[in-house]
Amino acid sequence: MNVDPEALLPYARKYVWWKTPEDAIAYPQKVIAQVMNIGEYDDVLTLTDLVGEVALRGVIETAEIGQFSPKSWHFWHYRLNLAELDCVPPMPVRRIE
């Protein structure tokens, strides 16, 4: 992912409230996922311009369990052309073996 982590500081402050912004940007993919999941519309638009759709696709394709709500999961798959009508991949699940 070719994004300057410093550019994610405003999003880390706003959307990853349980960590310091500096700690949060050490994991840019998690900051981006948080904005994709619960971000305000204007923040999502700005983030999309900042990181690009390729990065957003990477985040959704490597999502961890619990990073996205079902609503956000479906939205982003359709928005990023990763799903066809009624063919959204299942959300990540925990497997116990």
C-alpha positions as CSV (number, residue, x, y, z in Angstrom):
1,M,0.0,0.0,0.0
2,N,1.6,3.3,-1.1
3,V,0.1,5.7,1.4
4,D,2.0,7.9,3.8
5,P,0.9,6.8,7.2
6,E,1.2,10.5,8.4
7,A,-1.6,11.3,6.0
8,L,-3.9,9.0,8.0
9,L,-3.4,10.8,11.3
10,P,-6.7,12.7,11.1
11,Y,-8.5,9.5,10.5
12,A,-6.7,7.7,13.3
13,R,-7.6,10.5,15.7
14,K,-11.3,10.3,14.8
15,Y,-11.9,6.6,14.1
16,V,-9.4,4.7,16.2
17,W,-10.1,6.3,19.5
18,W,-8.8,3.4,21.7
19,K,-5.2,4.0,20.5
20,T,-3.0,7.0,20.2
21,P,-3.0,8.2,16.6
22,E,0.7,7.4,16.3
23,D,0.1,3.8,17.4
24,A,-2.8,3.5,15.0
25,I,-1.0,4.7,11.9
26,A,1.6,1.9,12.4
27,Y,-1.2,-0.3,10.9
28,P,-2.6,1.8,8.1
29,Q,-4.7,-1.0,6.7
30,K,-6.6,-1.1,10.0
31,V,-7.2,2.7,10.0
32,I,-8.5,2.6,6.5
33,A,-10.8,-0.4,7.3
34,Q,-12.2,1.6,10.3
35,V,-13.0,4.6,8.1
36,M,-14.5,2.3,5.4
37,N,-16.7,0.6,8.1
38,I,-17.9,3.6,10.1
39,G,-16.6,6.7,8.4
40,E,-18.7,9.8,7.6
41,Y,-19.4,10.3,4.0
42,D,-17.0,13.2,3.5
43,D,-14.2,11.3,5.2
44,V,-14.8,8.2,3.0
45,L,-14.6,10.4,-0.1
46,T,-11.4,12.1,1.0
47,L,-9.8,8.8,2.0
48,T,-10.7,7.3,-1.3
49,D,-9.0,10.2,-3.1
50,L,-6.0,9.8,-0.7
51,V,-5.3,6.1,-0.9
52,G,-7.1,5.1,-4.2
53,E,-9.5,2.3,-5.0
54,V,-6.7,-0.3,-5.4
55,A,-5.7,0.2,-1.7
56,L,-9.4,0.0,-0.7
57,R,-9.7,-3.3,-2.6
58,G,-6.7,-4.6,-0.8
59,V,-8.2,-3.7,2.6
60,I,-11.5,-5.5,1.9
61,E,-9.8,-8.5,0.3
62,T,-7.6,-9.0,3.4
63,A,-10.1,-8.0,6.0
64,E,-10.0,-9.5,9.4
65,I,-12.8,-10.9,11.4
66,G,-15.0,-8.2,12.8
67,Q,-13.5,-5.3,10.8
68,F,-16.7,-4.7,8.8
69,S,-20.3,-4.8,9.5
70,P,-22.5,-6.8,7.1
71,K,-23.8,-3.5,5.7
72,S,-20.3,-2.0,5.0
73,W,-19.1,-5.4,3.7
74,H,-21.8,-5.5,1.1
75,F,-21.5,-1.8,0.2
76,W,-17.8,-1.9,-0.4
77,H,-17.9,-5.1,-2.5
78,Y,-20.4,-3.4,-4.8
79,R,-18.7,0.0,-4.7
80,L,-15.4,-1.5,-5.6
81,N,-16.8,-3.9,-8.2
82,L,-15.7,-6.9,-6.3
83,A,-19.2,-8.5,-6.4
84,E,-22.0,-9.1,-8.8
85,L,-25.6,-8.7,-8.0
86,D,-26.4,-11.0,-5.0
87,C,-22.9,-12.6,-5.1
88,V,-21.0,-10.9,-2.3
89,P,-18.4,-13.2,-0.8
90,P,-19.0,-14.3,2.8
91,M,-17.5,-12.2,5.6
92,P,-14.4,-13.5,7.3
93,V,-15.2,-16.0,10.0
94,R,-13.2,-17.6,12.8
95,R,-12.4,-21.2,12.3
96,I,-11.7,-23.5,15.2
97,E,-9.9,-26.6,14.4
